[in-house]
Amino acid sequence: MNKSIALSLLSLVLLLALVSPSLSQGPRFCPVEIVLDGVPPCGENGKWDCLQLMIEKFGAASMPNTCSCTTTPNVQQRTCLCLKICSN
């Protein structure tokens, strides 16, 4: 009886050792860019505005981060660039 329990636990540990490295790598992030025409320039809180825009568009589960905001004055565009979890 004790040998079967020990063998079962050993098998479980080996199985978890094979699976866990792929789980420990974490999510993969991809860049996503949104260009907004005719909007005000980025301003002081541009990266936070971009983060809010990404959350509204893709949802908080996409974990947008590392956002930046760039204003193109000649064309009157604002570009938001963030990283979010890649889709399959």
C-alpha positions in Angstrom: 0.0 0.0 0.0 2.8 2.5 0.9 4.7 1.6 -2.2 1.7 2.4 -4.4 1.2 5.8 -2.7 4.9 6.6 -3.0 4.8 5.6 -6.7 1.7 7.7 -7.3 3.3 10.8 -5.7 6.5 10.3 -7.6 4.6 10.1 -10.9 2.7 13.3 -10.0 5.9 15.1 -9.2 7.5 14.0 -12.5 4.4 15.0 -14.5 4.4 18.5 -12.8 8.1 18.9 -13.5 7.4 18.4 -17.2 4.5 20.8 -17.4 5.6 23.6 -15.1 8.5 25.1 -17.2 6.0 26.0 -20.0 3.7 27.6 -17.5 6.4 29.6 -15.8 7.4 31.5 -18.9 4.4 33.8 -18.5 2.3 35.5 -21.1 3.8 36.8 -24.4 3.3 40.5 -25.1 2.9 42.1 -28.6 2.9 45.7 -29.6 -0.4 47.3 -30.7 -0.7 50.8 -32.1 -3.8 53.0 -32.4 -3.8 56.2 -34.5 -6.4 58.8 -33.6 -7.1 61.6 -36.1 -8.0 65.2 -35.2 -7.7 64.8 -31.5 -5.8 67.0 -29.1 -2.1 66.4 -28.6 -0.8 63.9 -26.1 -0.1 66.3 -23.3 1.2 65.6 -19.8 -1.0 62.5 -19.2 -0.7 61.0 -22.7 0.6 57.6 -21.7 -2.2 57.2 -19.2 -4.8 58.3 -21.8 -3.4 55.6 -24.1 -3.5 53.0 -21.4 -7.2 53.9 -20.8 -7.9 53.7 -24.5 -6.3 50.2 -24.7 -8.3 49.0 -21.8 -11.5 50.3 -23.3 -10.7 48.7 -26.7 -9.2 45.3 -25.6 -10.3 44.9 -22.0 -8.2 44.8 -18.8 -7.5 41.1 -19.3 -5.3 42.0 -22.3 -3.0 43.6 -19.6 -1.8 46.6 -21.7 1.4 48.2 -20.4 4.4 50.2 -21.4 2.3 52.7 -23.3 3.6 55.8 -25.1 1.9 58.6 -26.8 3.3 60.5 -29.8 1.8 63.6 -31.4 2.2 64.3 -35.1 1.6 68.0 -35.4 1.6 68.3 -39.2 -1.1 65.7 -39.6 -2.9 66.4 -36.3 -2.7 62.8 -35.2 -2.0 61.1 -31.9 -0.4 57.6 -31.9 -0.8 55.3 -28.9 1.6 52.4 -28.7 1.3 49.8 -26.0 2.2 46.2 -25.3 -0.6 43.7 -24.6 -1.0 40.0 -24.3 -0.8 38.4 -27.8 -3.9 36.8 -29.3 -3.7 33.2 -30.4 
